[in-house]
Amino acid sequence: MKIADLDFEPLINADTIEKRVKVIGAQLSEDYKDTKPLFIGVLNGSFLFIADLIKHIDIPCEITFTKLASYYGGTKSTLKIRDDIDISVDIKGRDIVIIEDIVDTGNTAHYLIDKLKLKEPASIKLCSLLLKPASLLTKIDELKYIGFEIENHFVVGYGLDYKEMGRNLKDIYKKV
Ligand code: IMP
C-alpha cells in the first residue's frame, strides 16, 4: 500500500489489536478499581486507541487530552517537542494514566511525565499501544502497560500517521 511517497505492508491486524486492547482495558480496570483514575490521551496518534480502550474500562474514570508533536511529518523523531494543547484539569493528588500511541525514543513520554510530576499527582503510569524497545533512549519507569513491542519500523494506521495520512486505517502497517 502506498501512502504519500512510501510503501507500507501489514504488521498488526485489527482483530489482534482489538483483542489486546480488551486485555489492557481489563487490566487497568482491575488495577484502578479502588480509585478514580484520570486518563490523559496524547493526541493526535492515540485517538483510536483511547476510544477503543475506554470502552473496556468498567470502573469510574475521567478522560482528558493533551496534544504534543515530535515528528513534524517525517519518519524520524526530531527530539524536539511541540506542546500544542495543555491539559485543563487539576491533577494534584490524582492517579494518572497517560495513553500514548507509540513510544519510540521515549522523548515525548519523558517530557510529559516530567511536566505532569510538577503538578503533584498521586501517581503516574504510562500505557502505550506500541513500543519500539530498540529506539528507546532512556528507560521509562512509569511505562507499565504495553500493547505490542515492535522492531524499529516506521508504522502507520490505527491513529498513527505518515504526513498526516493513514490515521483512518483499521490495521497497523510498517514501512517496506
Ligand atoms: P518519541 O518521542 O520518539 O517516543 O515519539 C513519540 C511520538 O512520535 C509518538 O507519539 C508518535 O506521534 C510519533 N511516532 C513515533 N514513531 C512513529 C511511527 O513509527 N509512526 C508514526 N508516528 C510515530
Backbone and ligand atoms as CSV (ligand in chain L), in Angstrom:
chain,resi,resn,atom,element,x,y,z
A,1,MET,N,N,0.838,-1.194,0.000
A,1,MET,CA,C,0.000,0.000,0.000
A,1,MET,C,C,0.879,1.251,0.000
A,2,LYS,N,N,0.463,2.234,-0.798
A,2,LYS,CA,C,1.260,3.455,-0.881
A,2,LYS,C,C,0.592,4.572,-0.074
A,3,ILE,N,N,1.386,5.234,0.780
A,3,ILE,CA,C,0.892,6.421,1.469
A,3,ILE,C,C,1.897,7.528,1.166
A,4,ALA,N,N,1.394,8.576,0.531
A,4,ALA,CA,C,2.267,9.641,0.023
A,4,ALA,C,C,3.364,8.986,-0.824
A,5,ASP,N,N,4.642,9.169,-0.467
A,5,ASP,CA,C,5.729,8.656,-1.309
A,5,ASP,C,C,6.299,7.324,-0.811
A,6,LEU,N,N,5.685,6.712,0.228
A,6,LEU,CA,C,6.270,5.488,0.804
A,6,LEU,C,C,5.364,4.272,0.650
A,7,ASP,N,N,5.991,3.075,0.622
A,7,ASP,CA,C,5.233,1.818,0.554
A,7,ASP,C,C,5.163,1.174,1.932
A,8,PHE,N,N,3.991,0.633,2.244
A,8,PHE,CA,C,3.758,0.002,3.545
A,8,PHE,C,C,3.171,-1.394,3.353
A,9,GLU,N,N,3.467,-2.307,4.324
A,9,GLU,CA,C,2.881,-3.649,4.305
A,9,GLU,C,C,2.298,-3.960,5.682
A,10,PRO,N,N,1.323,-4.909,5.760
A,10,PRO,CA,C,0.640,-5.175,7.032
A,10,PRO,C,C,1.594,-5.621,8.143
A,11,LEU,N,N,1.331,-5.161,9.369
A,11,LEU,CA,C,2.129,-5.594,10.525
A,11,LEU,C,C,1.240,-6.197,11.621
A,12,ILE,N,N,0.185,-5.465,12.036
A,12,ILE,CA,C,-0.721,-5.986,13.080
A,12,ILE,C,C,-2.154,-5.749,12.600
A,13,ASN,N,N,-2.964,-6.825,12.550
A,13,ASN,CA,C,-4.314,-6.621,12.021
A,13,ASN,C,C,-5.303,-6.169,13.102
A,14,ALA,N,N,-6.437,-5.668,12.624
A,14,ALA,CA,C,-7.441,-5.055,13.506
A,14,ALA,C,C,-7.933,-6.017,14.583
A,15,ASP,N,N,-8.071,-7.289,14.218
A,15,ASP,CA,C,-8.570,-8.287,15.153
A,15,ASP,C,C,-7.585,-8.473,16.322
A,16,THR,N,N,-6.310,-8.544,15.988
A,16,THR,CA,C,-5.258,-8.711,17.012
A,16,THR,C,C,-5.218,-7.478,17.919
A,17,ILE,N,N,-5.363,-6.292,17.318
A,17,ILE,CA,C,-5.365,-5.051,18.109
A,17,ILE,C,C,-6.543,-5.071,19.078
A,18,GLU,N,N,-7.717,-5.434,18.558
A,18,GLU,CA,C,-8.935,-5.419,19.368
A,18,GLU,C,C,-8.799,-6.330,20.591
A,19,LYS,N,N,-8.252,-7.526,20.357
A,19,LYS,CA,C,-8.093,-8.489,21.467
A,19,LYS,C,C,-7.139,-7.952,22.524
A,20,ARG,N,N,-6.054,-7.352,22.076
A,20,ARG,CA,C,-5.044,-6.840,23.012
A,20,ARG,C,C,-5.587,-5.637,23.798
A,21,VAL,N,N,-6.343,-4.782,23.111
A,21,VAL,CA,C,-6.915,-3.591,23.756
A,21,VAL,C,C,-7.880,-4.014,24.864
A,22,LYS,N,N,-8.624,-5.082,24.583
A,22,LYS,CA,C,-9.579,-5.612,25.568
A,22,LYS,C,C,-8.844,-6.078,26.835
A,23,VAL,N,N,-7.729,-6.761,26.643
A,23,VAL,CA,C,-6.936,-7.273,27.774
A,23,VAL,C,C,-6.371,-6.108,28.606
A,24,ILE,N,N,-5.865,-5.078,27.917
A,24,ILE,CA,C,-5.303,-3.926,28.648
A,24,ILE,C,C,-6.418,-3.208,29.416
A,25,GLY,N,N,-7.585,-3.093,28.801
A,25,GLY,CA,C,-8.732,-2.454,29.466
A,25,GLY,C,C,-9.101,-3.191,30.750
A,26,ALA,N,N,-9.096,-4.513,30.678
A,26,ALA,CA,C,-9.437,-5.332,31.851
A,26,ALA,C,C,-8.380,-5.157,32.942
A,27,GLN,N,N,-7.135,-5.097,32.512
A,27,GLN,CA,C,-6.031,-4.942,33.466
A,27,GLN,C,C,-6.106,-3.586,34.185
A,28,LEU,N,N,-6.376,-2.519,33.411
A,28,LEU,CA,C,-6.494,-1.182,34.000
A,28,LEU,C,C,-7.701,-1.124,34.949
A,29,SER,N,N,-8.791,-1.760,34.554
A,29,SER,CA,C,-9.999,-1.762,35.395
A,29,SER,C,C,-9.709,-2.430,36.737
A,30,GLU,N,N,-8.915,-3.490,36.702
A,30,GLU,CA,C,-8.548,-4.197,37.927
A,30,GLU,C,C,-7.590,-3.336,38.769
A,31,ASP,N,N,-6.560,-2.816,38.129
A,31,ASP,CA,C,-5.521,-2.079,38.865
A,31,ASP,C,C,-6.036,-0.779,39.480
A,32,TYR,N,N,-7.058,-0.180,38.868
A,32,TYR,CA,C,-7.537,1.128,39.340
A,32,TYR,C,C,-8.950,1.044,39.919
A,33,LYS,N,N,-9.348,-0.155,40.356
A,33,LYS,CA,C,-10.739,-0.315,40.792
A,33,LYS,C,C,-11.075,0.473,42.064
A,34,ASP,N,N,-10.066,0.778,42.877
A,34,ASP,CA,C,-10.330,1.478,44.132
A,34,ASP,C,C,-10.055,2.971,44.047
A,35,THR,N,N,-9.816,3.459,42.863
A,35,THR,CA,C,-9.505,4.880,42.722
A,35,THR,C,C,-10.304,5.379,41.519
A,36,LYS,N,N,-10.271,6.675,41.267
A,36,LYS,CA,C,-10.959,7.177,40.074
A,36,LYS,C,C,-9.884,7.774,39.175
A,37,PRO,N,N,-9.269,6.934,38.307
A,37,PRO,CA,C,-8.121,7.422,37.538
A,37,PRO,C,C,-8.503,8.500,36.529
A,38,LEU,N,N,-7.504,9.309,36.197
A,38,LEU,CA,C,-7.660,10.282,35.116
A,38,LEU,C,C,-6.795,9.797,33.957
A,39,PHE,N,N,-7.433,9.460,32.848
A,39,PHE,CA,C,-6.698,9.065,31.650
A,39,PHE,C,C,-6.370,10.314,30.843
A,40,ILE,N,N,-5.098,10.430,30.453
A,40,ILE,CA,C,-4.694,11.571,29.621
A,40,ILE,C,C,-4.256,11.024,28.263
A,41,GLY,N,N,-5.062,11.248,27.246
A,41,GLY,CA,C,-4.744,10.798,25.891
A,41,GLY,C,C,-3.834,11.799,25.211
A,42,VAL,N,N,-2.796,11.285,24.576
A,42,VAL,CA,C,-1.859,12.163,23.867
A,42,VAL,C,C,-2.237,12.191,22.380
A,43,LEU,N,N,-2.810,13.317,21.967
A,43,LEU,CA,C,-3.242,13.499,20.578
A,43,LEU,C,C,-2.051,13.841,19.693
A,44,ASN,N,N,-2.102,13.594,18.338
A,44,ASN,CA,C,-3.274,13.029,17.687
A,44,ASN,C,C,-3.289,11.497,17.702
A,45,GLY,N,N,-2.116,10.908,17.742
A,45,GLY,CA,C,-1.989,9.484,17.430
A,45,GLY,C,C,-2.784,8.505,18.269
A,46,SER,N,N,-3.152,8.881,19.508
A,46,SER,CA,C,-3.800,7.898,20.384
A,46,SER,C,C,-5.324,7.930,20.299
A,47,PHE,N,N,-5.889,8.703,19.361
A,47,PHE,CA,C,-7.347,8.911,19.418
A,47,PHE,C,C,-8.157,7.636,19.225
A,48,LEU,N,N,-7.722,6.745,18.348
A,48,LEU,CA,C,-8.481,5.499,18.159
A,48,LEU,C,C,-8.234,4.532,19.311
A,49,PHE,N,N,-6.979,4.450,19.746
A,49,PHE,CA,C,-6.629,3.562,20.853
A,49,PHE,C,C,-7.409,3.933,22.107
A,50,ILE,N,N,-7.421,5.210,22.444
A,50,ILE,CA,C,-8.112,5.612,23.671
A,50,ILE,C,C,-9.625,5.399,23.542
A,51,ALA,N,N,-10.163,5.654,22.352
A,51,ALA,CA,C,-11.608,5.461,22.147
A,51,ALA,C,C,-11.984,3.995,22.344
A,52,ASP,N,N,-11.168,3.089,21.828
A,52,ASP,CA,C,-11.456,1.655,21.976
A,52,ASP,C,C,-11.172,1.182,23.402
A,53,LEU,N,N,-10.047,1.643,23.954
A,53,LEU,CA,C,-9.637,1.204,25.288
A,53,LEU,C,C,-10.672,1.586,26.346
A,54,ILE,N,N,-11.156,2.794,26.261
A,54,ILE,CA,C,-12.043,3.325,27.294
A,54,ILE,C,C,-13.355,2.522,27.358
A,55,LYS,N,N,-13.731,1.908,26.226
A,55,LYS,CA,C,-14.962,1.105,26.203
A,55,LYS,C,C,-14.793,-0.193,26.983
A,56,HIS,N,N,-13.536,-0.560,27.240
A,56,HIS,CA,C,-13.267,-1.789,28.002
A,56,HIS,C,C,-12.882,-1.489,29.444
A,57,ILE,N,N,-13.079,-0.245,29.847
A,57,ILE,CA,C,-12.793,0.117,31.235
A,57,ILE,C,C,-14.125,0.276,31.953
A,58,ASP,N,N,-14.317,-0.563,32.970
A,58,ASP,CA,C,-15.645,-0.615,33.588
A,58,ASP,C,C,-15.622,-0.112,35.034
A,59,ILE,N,N,-14.769,0.866,35.307
A,59,ILE,CA,C,-14.712,1.490,36.631
A,59,ILE,C,C,-14.899,2.998,36.439
A,60,PRO,N,N,-15.267,3.727,37.492
A,60,PRO,CA,C,-15.389,5.179,37.339
A,60,PRO,C,C,-14.040,5.791,36.953
A,61,CYS,N,N,-14.044,6.659,35.959
A,61,CYS,CA,C,-12.793,7.265,35.494
A,61,CYS,C,C,-13.102,8.571,34.762
A,62,GLU,N,N,-12.065,9.361,34.528
A,62,GLU,CA,C,-12.214,10.590,33.738
A,62,GLU,C,C,-11.210,10.563,32.587
A,63,ILE,N,N,-11.512,11.295,31.539
A,63,ILE,CA,C,-10.621,11.339,30.376
A,63,ILE,C,C,-10.382,12.790,29.972
A,64,THR,N,N,-9.136,13.099,29.699
A,64,THR,CA,C,-8.815,14.411,29.136
A,64,THR,C,C,-7.705,14.212,28.104
A,65,PHE,N,N,-7.359,15.275,27.410
A,65,PHE,CA,C,-6.401,15.137,26.316
A,65,PHE,C,C,-5.334,16.228,26.357
A,66,THR,N,N,-4.177,15.874,25.812
A,66,THR,CA,C,-3.149,16.876,25.560
A,66,THR,C,C,-2.668,16.625,24.133
A,67,LYS,N,N,-2.094,17.618,23.529
A,67,LYS,CA,C,-1.622,17.436,22.152
A,67,LYS,C,C,-0.148,17.805,22.084
A,68,LEU,N,N,0.652,16.814,21.749
A,68,LEU,CA,C,2.094,17.016,21.610
A,68,LEU,C,C,2.508,16.492,20.247
A,69,ALA,N,N,3.558,17.070,19.696
A,69,ALA,CA,C,4.047,16.573,18.412
A,69,ALA,C,C,5.562,16.553,18.419
A,70,SER,N,N,6.129,15.477,17.856
A,70,SER,CA,C,7.596,15.432,17.776
A,70,SER,C,C,8.091,15.018,16.405
A,71,TYR,N,N,7.183,14.596,15.530
A,71,TYR,CA,C,7.639,14.038,14.252
A,71,TYR,C,C,7.636,15.017,13.089
A,72,TYR,N,N,6.796,16.005,13.161
A,72,TYR,CA,C,6.727,17.045,12.115
A,72,TYR,C,C,6.679,16.475,10.702
A,73,GLY,N,N,5.920,15.395,10.524
A,73,GLY,CA,C,5.647,14.900,9.171
A,73,GLY,C,C,6.677,13.972,8.568
A,74,GLY,N,N,7.770,13.664,9.247
A,74,GLY,CA,C,8.774,12.763,8.686
A,74,GLY,C,C,8.646,11.364,9.254
A,75,THR,N,N,9.700,10.552,9.109
A,75,THR,CA,C,9.670,9.205,9.681
A,75,THR,C,C,10.689,9.053,10.808
A,76,LYS,N,N,11.330,10.128,11.203
A,76,LYS,CA,C,12.298,10.088,12.312
A,76,LYS,C,C,11.926,11.154,13.340
A,77,SER,N,N,12.121,10.813,14.621
A,77,SER,CA,C,11.836,11.778,15.674
A,77,SER,C,C,12.827,12.928,15.581
A,78,THR,N,N,12.308,14.129,15.791
A,78,THR,CA,C,13.196,15.294,15.740
A,78,THR,C,C,13.856,15.546,17.096
A,79,LEU,N,N,13.394,14.833,18.130
A,79,LEU,CA,C,13.843,15.026,19.514
A,79,LEU,C,C,13.462,16.411,20.048
A,80,LYS,N,N,12.607,17.091,19.313
A,80,LYS,CA,C,12.086,18.375,19.793
A,80,LYS,C,C,10.588,18.207,19.928
A,81,ILE,N,N,10.034,18.762,20.982
A,81,ILE,CA,C,8.600,18.556,21.206
A,81,ILE,C,C,7.840,19.859,21.097
A,82,ARG,N,N,6.743,19.781,20.381
A,82,ARG,CA,C,5.876,20.947,20.267
A,82,ARG,C,C,4.660,20.707,21.152
A,83,ASP,N,N,4.406,21.633,22.062
A,83,ASP,CA,C,3.334,21.492,23.037
A,83,ASP,C,C,2.122,22.237,22.493
A,84,ASP,N,N,1.186,21.540,21.867
A,84,ASP,CA,C,0.088,22.223,21.187
A,84,ASP,C,C,-1.118,22.502,22.086
A,85,ILE,N,N,-1.527,21.509,22.887
A,85,ILE,CA,C,-2.680,21.704,23.777
A,85,ILE,C,C,-2.311,21.154,25.153
A,86,ASP,N,N,-2.467,21.979,26.189
A,86,ASP,CA,C,-2.154,21.553,27.549
A,86,ASP,C,C,-3.417,20.951,28.179
A,87,ILE,N,N,-3.251,20.160,29.251
A,87,ILE,CA,C,-4.448,19.655,29.929
A,87,ILE,C,C,-5.076,20.767,30.761
A,88,SER,N,N,-6.401,20.679,30.910
A,88,SER,CA,C,-7.126,21.758,31.583
A,88,SER,C,C,-7.654,21.304,32.947
A,89,VAL,N,N,-7.190,20.134,33.407
A,89,VAL,CA,C,-7.735,19.552,34.642
A,89,VAL,C,C,-6.695,19.675,35.759
A,90,ASP,N,N,-7.159,19.889,36.991
A,90,ASP,CA,C,-6.247,19.908,38.137
A,90,ASP,C,C,-5.911,18.450,38.492
A,91,ILE,N,N,-4.637,18.104,38.406
A,91,ILE,CA,C,-4.260,16.689,38.603
A,91,ILE,C,C,-3.637,16.424,39.976
A,92,LYS,N,N,-3.574,17.433,40.817
A,92,LYS,CA,C,-2.963,17.262,42.145
A,92,LYS,C,C,-3.687,16.136,42.911
A,93,GLY,N,N,-2.918,15.171,43.380
A,93,GLY,CA,C,-3.485,14.065,44.159
A,93,GLY,C,C,-4.205,13.010,43.342
A,94,ARG,N,N,-4.211,13.155,42.016
A,94,ARG,CA,C,-4.953,12.184,41.172
A,94,ARG,C,C,-4.043,11.058,40.692
A,95,ASP,N,N,-4.667,9.917,40.402
A,95,ASP,CA,C,-3.934,8.809,39.771
A,95,ASP,C,C,-4.068,8.959,38.261
A,96,ILE,N,N,-2.918,9.152,37.621
A,96,ILE,CA,C,-2.891,9.484,36.192
A,96,ILE,C,C,-2.431,8.286,35.367
A,97,VAL,N,N,-3.123,8.041,34.271
A,97,VAL,CA,C,-2.631,7.072,33.285
A,97,VAL,C,C,-2.540,7.793,31.943
A,98,ILE,N,N,-1.315,7.938,31.447
A,98,ILE,CA,C,-1.112,8.570,30.140
A,98,ILE,C,C,-1.334,7.502,29.071
A,99,ILE,N,N,-2.099,7.860,28.043
A,99,ILE,CA,C,-2.340,6.919,26.942
A,99,ILE,C,C,-1.640,7.438,25.687
A,100,GLU,N,N,-0.642,6.689,25.242
A,100,GLU,CA,C,0.158,7.054,24.062
A,100,GLU,C,C,-0.099,6.054,22.941
A,101,ASP,N,N,0.095,6.495,21.717
A,101,ASP,CA,C,0.020,5.567,20.587
A,101,ASP,C,C,1.297,4.729,20.498
A,102,ILE,N,N,2.443,5.403,20.616
A,102,ILE,CA,C,3.713,4.701,20.425
A,102,ILE,C,C,4.817,5.386,21.218
A,103,VAL,N,N,5.685,4.580,21.813
A,103,VAL,CA,C,6.894,5.118,22.442
A,103,VAL,C,C,8.052,4.691,21.555
A,104,ASP,N,N,8.728,5.695,21.023
A,104,ASP,CA,C,9.832,5.465,20.080
A,104,ASP,C,C,11.143,5.785,20.825
A,105,THR,N,N,11.622,7.026,20.782
A,105,THR,CA,C,12.808,7.397,21.560
A,105,THR,C,C,12.469,7.529,23.046
A,106,GLY,N,N,11.190,7.763,23.343
A,106,GLY,CA,C,10.756,7.978,24.723
A,106,GLY,C,C,10.817,9.445,25.131
A,107,ASN,N,N,11.251,10.260,24.217
A,107,ASN,CA,C,11.418,11.675,24.483
A,107,ASN,C,C,10.098,12.367,24.864
A,108,THR,N,N,9.064,12.090,24.091
A,108,THR,CA,C,7.749,12.697,24.347
A,108,THR,C,C,7.224,12.262,25.710
A,109,ALA,N,N,7.356,10.975,25.995
A,109,ALA,CA,C,6.854,10.437,27.266
A,109,ALA,C,C,7.585,11.073,28.444
A,110,HIS,N,N,8.908,11.153,28.372
A,110,HIS,CA,C,9.670,11.768,29.464
A,110,HIS,C,C,9.270,13.233,29.648
A,111,TYR,N,N,9.120,13.919,28.538
A,111,TYR,CA,C,8.736,15.337,28.578
A,111,TYR,C,C,7.407,15.506,29.324
A,112,LEU,N,N,6.411,14.692,28.931
A,112,LEU,CA,C,5.079,14.820,29.524
A,112,LEU,C,C,5.081,14.393,30.993
A,113,ILE,N,N,5.750,13.294,31.289
A,113,ILE,CA,C,5.791,12.799,32.673
A,113,ILE,C,C,6.445,13.848,33.588
A,114,ASP,N,N,7.573,14.403,33.149
A,114,ASP,CA,C,8.266,15.413,33.964
A,114,ASP,C,C,7.374,16.638,34.193
A,115,LYS,N,N,6.664,17.022,33.149
A,115,LYS,CA,C,5.786,18.183,33.238
A,115,LYS,C,C,4.623,17.917,34.219
A,116,LEU,N,N,4.036,16.713,34.135
A,116,LEU,CA,C,2.897,16.385,34.998
A,116,LEU,C,C,3.320,16.229,36.458
A,117,LYS,N,N,4.545,15.709,36.664
A,117,LYS,CA,C,5.024,15.499,38.041
A,117,LYS,C,C,5.077,16.803,38.838
A,118,LEU,N,N,5.347,17.907,38.137
A,118,LEU,CA,C,5.407,19.208,38.807
A,118,LEU,C,C,4.059,19.589,39.423
A,119,LYS,N,N,2.983,18.977,38.898
A,119,LYS,CA,C,1.638,19.307,39.387
A,119,LYS,C,C,1.196,18.373,40.513
A,120,GLU,N,N,2.113,17.561,41.010
A,120,GLU,CA,C,1.920,16.698,42.185
A,120,GLU,C,C,0.729,15.731,42.127
A,121,PRO,N,N,0.654,14.915,41.085
A,121,PRO,CA,C,-0.371,13.866,41.081
A,121,PRO,C,C,-0.004,12.783,42.107
A,122,ALA,N,N,-0.972,11.934,42.477
A,122,ALA,CA,C,-0.678,10.853,43.427
A,122,ALA,C,C,0.214,9.807,42.755
A,123,SER,N,N,-0.063,9.520,41.478
A,123,SER,CA,C,0.751,8.538,40.735
A,123,SER,C,C,0.644,8.814,39.245
A,124,ILE,N,N,1.654,8.351,38.506
A,124,ILE,CA,C,1.608,8.452,37.040
A,124,ILE,C,C,2.078,7.117,36.456
A,125,LYS,N,N,1.278,6.545,35.572
A,125,LYS,CA,C,1.706,5.374,34.800
A,125,LYS,C,C,1.486,5.693,33.321
A,126,LEU,N,N,2.220,4.980,32.501
A,126,LEU,CA,C,2.107,5.192,31.061
A,126,LEU,C,C,1.615,3.910,30.402
A,127,CYS,N,N,0.642,4.073,29.505
A,127,CYS,CA,C,0.103,2.955,28.736
A,127,CYS,C,C,0.311,3.299,27.261
A,128,SER,N,N,1.062,2.470,26.540
A,128,SER,CA,C,1.310,2.752,25.133
A,128,SER,C,C,0.913,1.545,24.281
A,129,LEU,N,N,0.209,1.819,23.202
A,129,LEU,CA,C,-0.184,0.718,22.322
A,129,LEU,C,C,1.048,0.026,21.752
A,130,LEU,N,N,2.036,0.829,21.339
A,130,LEU,CA,C,3.241,0.268,20.721
A,130,LEU,C,C,4.492,0.754,21.435
A,131,LEU,N,N,5.511,-0.082,21.418
A,131,LEU,CA,C,6.821,0.299,21.958
A,131,LEU,C,C,7.884,-0.222,21.002
A,132,LYS,N,N,8.842,0.664,20.677
A,132,LYS,CA,C,9.997,0.234,19.885
A,132,LYS,C,C,11.176,0.152,20.857
A,133,PRO,N,N,11.402,-0.995,21.488
A,133,PRO,CA,C,12.419,-1.083,22.550
A,133,PRO,C,C,13.809,-0.672,22.069
A,134,ALA,N,N,14.132,-0.981,20.820
A,134,ALA,CA,C,15.485,-0.695,20.325
A,134,ALA,C,C,15.725,0.804,20.108
A,135,SER,N,N,14.644,1.589,20.045
A,135,SER,CA,C,14.787,3.043,19.846
A,135,SER,C,C,14.838,3.815,21.148
A,136,LEU,N,N,14.356,3.177,22.205
A,136,LEU,CA,C,14.200,3.870,23.481
A,136,LEU,C,C,15.548,4.381,23.995
A,137,LEU,N,N,15.646,5.665,24.234
A,137,LEU,CA,C,16.931,6.254,24.644
A,137,LEU,C,C,17.183,6.134,26.149
A,138,THR,N,N,16.133,6.372,26.944
A,138,THR,CA,C,16.274,6.233,28.409
A,138,THR,C,C,15.070,5.474,28.936
A,139,LYS,N,N,15.309,4.578,29.870
A,139,LYS,CA,C,14.236,3.762,30.455
A,139,LYS,C,C,13.137,4.664,31.036
A,140,ILE,N,N,11.887,4.230,30.866
A,140,ILE,CA,C,10.762,4.986,31.433
A,140,ILE,C,C,10.160,4.142,32.554
A,141,ASP,N,N,10.412,4.521,33.790
A,141,ASP,CA,C,9.933,3.718,34.926
A,141,ASP,C,C,8.410,3.636,34.968
A,142,GLU,N,N,7.744,4.662,34.477
A,142,GLU,CA,C,6.278,4.719,34.535
A,142,GLU,C,C,5.600,3.852,33.472
A,143,LEU,N,N,6.357,3.323,32.522
A,143,LEU,CA,C,5.752,2.554,31.425
A,143,LEU,C,C,5.330,1.170,31.916
A,144,LYS,N,N,4.040,0.999,32.174
A,144,LYS,CA,C,3.558,-0.245,32.782
A,144,LYS,C,C,2.703,-1.073,31.818
A,145,TYR,N,N,1.976,-0.416,30.917
A,145,TYR,CA,C,1.048,-1.135,30.041
A,145,TYR,C,C,1.492,-0.960,28.589
A,146,ILE,N,N,1.798,-2.088,27.928
A,146,ILE,CA,C,2.280,-2.040,26.545
A,146,ILE,C,C,1.433,-2.996,25.704
A,147,GLY,N,N,0.922,-2.456,24.584
A,147,GLY,CA,C,0.135,-3.310,23.688
A,147,GLY,C,C,1.028,-4.296,22.958
A,148,PHE,N,N,1.953,-3.769,22.170
A,148,PHE,CA,C,2.847,-4.610,21.364
A,148,PHE,C,C,4.234,-3.996,21.320
A,149,GLU,N,N,5.238,-4.844,21.461
A,149,GLU,CA,C,6.617,-4.392,21.214
A,149,GLU,C,C,6.916,-4.689,19.750
A,150,ILE,N,N,7.433,-3.686,19.046
A,150,ILE,CA,C,7.733,-3.892,17.626
A,150,ILE,C,C,9.195,-3.540,17.344
A,151,GLU,N,N,9.681,-4.023,16.209
A,151,GLU,CA,C,11.051,-3.663,15.818
A,151,GLU,C,C,11.071,-2.202,15.361
A,152,ASN,N,N,12.249,-1.758,14.971
A,152,ASN,CA,C,12.386,-0.349,14.613
A,152,ASN,C,C,11.776,0.033,13.266
A,153,HIS,N,N,10.505,-0.343,13.053
A,153,HIS,CA,C,9.835,0.021,11.808
A,153,HIS,C,C,9.151,1.362,11.987
A,154,PHE,N,N,8.995,2.076,10.892
A,154,PHE,CA,C,8.086,3.219,10.908
A,154,PHE,C,C,6.703,2.668,10.584
A,155,VAL,N,N,5.720,2.960,11.420
A,155,VAL,CA,C,4.394,2.356,11.249
A,155,VAL,C,C,3.302,3.411,11.058
A,156,VAL,N,N,2.238,2.989,10.401
A,156,VAL,CA,C,1.052,3.853,10.241
A,156,VAL,C,C,-0.208,3.030,10.490
A,157,GLY,N,N,-1.321,3.740,10.664
A,157,GLY,CA,C,-2.621,3.093,10.824
A,157,GLY,C,C,-3.075,3.116,12.267
A,158,TYR,N,N,-4.369,2.887,12.474
A,158,TYR,CA,C,-4.967,2.860,13.813
A,158,TYR,C,C,-4.546,4.121,14.613
A,159,GLY,N,N,-4.652,5.255,13.948
A,159,GLY,CA,C,-4.338,6.527,14.614
A,159,GLY,C,C,-2.991,7.112,14.237
A,160,LEU,N,N,-2.048,6.243,13.861
A,160,LEU,CA,C,-0.697,6.729,13.536
A,160,LEU,C,C,-0.627,7.180,12.079
A,161,ASP,N,N,0.166,8.213,11.845
A,161,ASP,CA,C,0.179,8.805,10.511
A,161,ASP,C,C,1.558,8.825,9.866
A,162,TYR,N,N,1.538,8.979,8.559
A,162,TYR,CA,C,2.714,9.435,7.819
A,162,TYR,C,C,2.267,10.665,7.041
A,163,LYS,N,N,2.890,11.804,7.319
A,163,LYS,CA,C,2.482,13.065,6.714
A,163,LYS,C,C,0.982,13.303,6.864
A,164,GLU,N,N,0.457,12.980,8.064
A,164,GLU,CA,C,-0.956,13.152,8.423
A,164,GLU,C,C,-1.893,12.194,7.687
A,165,MET,N,N,-1.359,11.250,6.920
A,165,MET,CA,C,-2.201,10.280,6.203
A,165,MET,C,C,-2.119,8.928,6.912
A,166,GLY,N,N,-3.172,8.126,6.740
A,166,GLY,CA,C,-3.162,6.745,7.232
A,166,GLY,C,C,-3.740,6.559,8.620
A,167,ARG,N,N,-4.140,7.639,9.278
A,167,ARG,CA,C,-4.672,7.503,10.643
A,167,ARG,C,C,-5.960,6.683,10.667
A,168,ASN,N,N,-6.697,6.701,9.564
A,168,ASN,CA,C,-8.003,6.052,9.485
A,168,ASN,C,C,-7.929,4.550,9.242
A,169,LEU,N,N,-6.743,4.017,8.975
A,169,LEU,CA,C,-6.641,2.580,8.663
A,169,LEU,C,C,-6.925,1.736,9.907
A,170,LYS,N,N,-7.647,0.617,9.704
A,170,LYS,CA,C,-8.024,-0.241,10.845
A,170,LYS,C,C,-6.849,-1.073,11.339
A,171,ASP,N,N,-5.950,-1.438,10.412
A,171,ASP,CA,C,-4.786,-2.268,10.752
A,171,ASP,C,C,-3.560,-1.369,10.895
A,172,ILE,N,N,-2.472,-1.935,11.445
A,172,ILE,CA,C,-1.207,-1.205,11.510
A,172,ILE,C,C,-0.268,-1.760,10.434
A,173,TYR,N,N,0.369,-0.855,9.716
A,173,TYR,CA,C,1.273,-1.216,8.611
A,173,TYR,C,C,2.682,-0.722,8.908
A,174,LYS,N,N,3.673,-1.422,8.362
A,174,LYS,CA,C,5.059,-0.954,8.521
A,174,LYS,C,C,5.625,-0.541,7.173
A,175,LYS,N,N,6.583,0.374,7.230
A,175,LYS,CA,C,7.245,0.847,6.021
A,175,LYS,C,C,8.068,-0.295,5.431
A,176,VAL,N,N,7.940,-0.492,4.137
A,176,VAL,CA,C,8.687,-1.575,3.452
A,176,VAL,C,C,10.156,-1.196,3.346
L,1,IMP,P1,P,9.154,9.614,20.797
L,1,IMP,O1,O,9.116,10.949,21.467
L,1,IMP,O2,O,10.391,9.463,19.936
L,1,IMP,O3,O,8.976,8.444,21.733
L,1,IMP,O4,O,7.989,9.581,19.761
L,1,IMP,C1,C,6.700,9.597,20.138
L,1,IMP,C2,C,5.804,10.168,19.070
L,1,IMP,O5,O,6.380,10.156,17.751
L,1,IMP,C3,C,4.580,9.316,19.007
L,1,IMP,O6,O,3.589,9.758,19.899
L,1,IMP,C4,C,4.174,9.434,17.555
L,1,IMP,O7,O,3.339,10.546,17.371
L,1,IMP,C5,C,5.458,9.650,16.804
L,1,IMP,N1,N,5.962,8.376,16.250
L,1,IMP,C6,C,6.988,7.616,16.710
L,1,IMP,N2,N,7.174,6.524,15.951
L,1,IMP,C7,C,6.242,6.592,14.972
L,1,IMP,C8,C,5.902,5.726,13.872
L,1,IMP,O8,O,6.501,4.666,13.628
L,1,IMP,N3,N,4.861,6.126,13.092
L,1,IMP,C9,C,4.172,7.279,13.315
L,1,IMP,N4,N,4.449,8.107,14.329
L,1,IMP,C10,C,5.471,7.773,15.159
